[in-house]
Amino acid sequence: MKRLRARTVISTVLAAALCAGPFPALSRGQVTPKTASKNELTIRNLTREDIDYTLSRLYDAGPPAKRTIRPDGLDRVACTAGIDIGFSRRGQTVSYRLDCGMAYTFRYDENDRLELYSGSHGLFGLADLAPYVPTPAAVVDKMLALAKVGPGDILYDLGCGDGRIVITAAKMFGTRGVGIDLDPQRIEESNAGARAAGVENLVEFRVQDIMKADFSAATVVTLYLLPESNNLLRPLLETQLKPGTRVVSHNYSIPGWQKKETGYATLQDDKGQDHTIYVYKR
C-alpha cells in the first residue's frame, strides 16, 4: 500500500488493527458542521469533477465499497482503524492508506492532477483554504527574519496549524501574536506549545474561519495557503490591513500583489525540500 508524501500529499501511520463490518452509507450534501471524530474520517472534494473511488477496510476480504463524491461534497466514513482508498488519476490507479480520526481532501496539485491531501477541516459551507502541512523550523525562522518582526509587532498567522510561527516569534523576539485556524485540534496543539514555551502571556489562538476574522490590528501577517486561497483572501488583506503591514507567504505568491513585493527568498529544509518565501508590504 502506497504511503502519502509529506508536503504534497499525506504522511500517515499504517494502522494495524482490524476494522470489521460493512461500510455504512457515506453522508452527502449539507452535513452537520463538525470535524472528524476519532470514530470517523472525512473526505472532501474541492475539484471541478465527480470523483469515483473505492474504500476497503484493513484485513477485510470483501470487495471494496464503490463511492462517488461530487464537487464540494463532503463524505463521512465511520471507522475504528485504517482504511485503504483507491482512485483513478489520468488512467492510473492511485492507492493510499487513511487514518481514522483524520480529514482528507481531493484537490488538484501544481500540475493540475487529481491528488488527495490531508488537512480538510470537515466543515460544510466554509472555505477550505489549505491542507495542514507544518512549516519546517528553518522556514519559520527565515519568514520571521524577512518580516523583521520585533517586540513592538502584532503578528497574525492565518491558518496557524500548531501555532509554531506565532510561538517562535513570541519566544525569539517577544512579539505578540494571534493564530487562527478552523481545526480545534490544531488550536489545542497551539495552546499546549505556547505553555511549553512559556509564552502564553504573549499569544492567543482562536478557532475561527479566517475569511470571517478581524485581523486589522496586525503589523505582520504570515500565510501558508494555496494560490487560489491567497487570491480569495487578498480583498480582505487589502481592506483590513493598515499601510505598511508586512505580509509573508510561504511557497505561494499573492496574485496581483507584484508591485507590493519587497522581498523574496528560497531555501532548503533539513530534508532537502525546497521552499520559497514572498514578502509584501501593504
N, C-alpha and C positions, 0 to 999 in steps of 0.2 A: 504494500500500500504506500503510495507516494505521500511524503510529508511536505507540508507547505513551507515555502521560503519566508524568511523573516520580514523583509520590508514590503515586497510587492504582493505577497500573499500572507498566509497564516503560519506561525510557528505553533505547533501543538504537541502535546504529550500523548503517546499511544495509550489508550485505555486497555485494561487487562481483564475487566470484569464482564460477566455475561449479562446481556440485556435481553431477556426473553420476552416472548409475547408478540402479537401482531401490532403493526403500526396503527395508531389512531388516525382519524382524518385530520389533515392539516387545516388550520383556520385561514380564511381569506377575507379580504375586504377590511372594513373598519373594526379592528380588534381593540380590546381594552388597553389603553396606554399603560404599559409596564415593561420593564426589562425582563430578560430571560431569567427564570428561577433556576435553582440547582437541578430541578427535575424536568427541564426542557431546554431546547436550543431554538434560536430563531434564525430564519433565513429571509433576507430582504432582497428585492430585485430593483436596482437603480439603473437598469439598462433600458433600451428602447424596444425590447423584444420579449416575446414569451419564451421562457426557458424550460425545456424538459429535462428532468433529472431523476435519478434513482437514489433510494436510501436503503441501506442494509444494516441490520444490527449485527454487532460482533458475534461470531460463532453461531449465528442463526442460519441453518441450512436452507431455509425457504428462499423463494425468489425475491429479488429486490422490489420494493414498492416504487411504482412509477408515479411521478408527480409533475405538475406544470405550475409555474408561477408567472403571473402577468407583470407587466411594467408597474412599478411602485407597489407591488404586492408584498405582503408580509406573512410568512408562514411560521407557525409554531409547531414544534415536534416534541412530544413527551418522550422522555428518555431517563435512564439511570446510569448509562455508561456511553462509551464512544459509539459513533455511527459513521459508516462509510457513505460518501456521496460520490456520484458519478454524473458527468455531463459532457456534452459534445462541444468542442471548440475547433471550428474550421475543419470539421470532418474527423478529428481525432478525439478519442475518449480521454477525459481527464478524471482522475480519481484522487480524493483526499479523505483523510480521517478527521472527523469533527468531534469536539468535546462537549459533553453535556454541561449546561450552565453557561455556554458561550453564545455570542451573537455573530452572525456572518452576513456578508453582503455580496451579491453579484454586481460587479461593475465592469467597465472597460479599462484595460491597462493603457500604458503610454502608447502602445501600438494599435489601439482600438480593438484589441482582442478581448473576448469574454474571459473574466477571471473571478475567482472567489476570494474575498478578503475577510479579515476579522475586524471587529470594531463597530458594527452597526449598533445603534442604541436600542433597537427593537421597539420604537415608538411610531405609531402610525400618524401620518399627517404633519410630522415635523421634519425639517431639513436635516438630512444625514450628511454632514459636511466632510467626513473623512473616517477611514478605519483607524482603529487605535494602533499606532506604531510608536513606541517610545523613541525619543530623540537621544542619540548617544551623548555621553558626557562631554566629549570633545567638541561636539557641535553646539551643545548648550553654552559652554564656555566661550566659544567663538561668537555666537549670537549676542551674548551679553557684552562682549568686548566691542563688537561693531556698533552696538547700540549705545555704548559709553554710559551704561547705567551707573547710578550713584545713589547715595543716601537720600537725596532730595527728589528722586523719581517715584512715580507710581506706575508699576508695571502690571498690565493686564495680559494674561495668557489665555487666548480664546481657543478652547478645545485643549484644556490643560493636561489631560491624561492623569498621570500620577503626580502632577504638580512639580516636577523636577526643575523646571525653568524658574518658577516663582520662588521655590525653596532655595535654589542655588543663588539667585540674585540677593535674597534676604541674608543668607549666610555669608556670602563673599563681600557684599557691598552695603549691607544694611538697607537695602531697597524695600520699600513697602510694596506688596503685590496682591493681586486678586486673580485666582484661577477659576475659570468657568468651564464646566463640562456637563453633558446630559446624563452621563453614566454615574449612578450613585456609588458603584464600586470604586470607580476612579477617584471620586471625591473622598471616600473613606481612606484610600491609599494616600491621597494627598495630605489629609489631616494627620495620618499616622507618620508620614515622612516629616511634616513640619514639627511634630512633637519630638521626633528622634533628633532633629537638627537643632532644636531649641529656638525656633523662630516663630512660634505661634503668635507672639505679640505683633509680628510684622506682616503676617499673611492672612488671607481669607480665601476660602474655597466655597463655591456655590454650585449646586445642582440646578442648571438653567440652560435654556435654549439661547445660544449666543446671538441668534437672529432677533431675539426679543430682549436682549440685555442692554443695560446702560453702562457703557464704558467711557463716557465722556470725560471722566476725571483722569484718564490715562495720560502720562507723558511718554510712555513706551508701550507698544503693543507687540506681542510675539504670536506667530502663526505657524502651524504645520498642518495645513489643509490641502485640498486638491485644487487644480487650476480653476475648475468651474465653481468651486466653493469660494475661492478668493474673489472671483468675479461677482458672485452673488452677494458677498459681504462688502464689496467695495463701496456701494452707495451709503451704507451705514458708517463706514470709516470716514467717508467724505463729509457726512452730515454731523457725526458726533465728535470727531477729533478736533482739537484746537490746532491752529497753525503752529508748526514746529514740532509736533508729536512725531517721534521716531517709530517706524513700523518695520519689524524684522520678520521675514518669511523664510522658512526652511524649505528648500528644494523647489518651490514653485513661486513664480513671479506673480505680481498682481496685474492683471490685464488693464491696459490703459494708463498705467502709472509710470511709463518710461521716463517722463520728464521729472518725476518726483524721486527717481532712484539716485541715491547718494553714495552707495557702496555695494560691493559685490565680492564674494569670496568663495573659493572651493577648497575642500579638504577631504581627507580620508579618516574614517574612524579606525578603531583598533582591530577591526575585522577586514579592513581593506575596502570598505564600501565608500563610494564617492558621495559627497554631499555638496550642495550649493546653498549659499545664503544670500538673500537680497535685502538691501537696506533702503528704506524710503524715508522721506520727511514730508509730513502733511503740509 
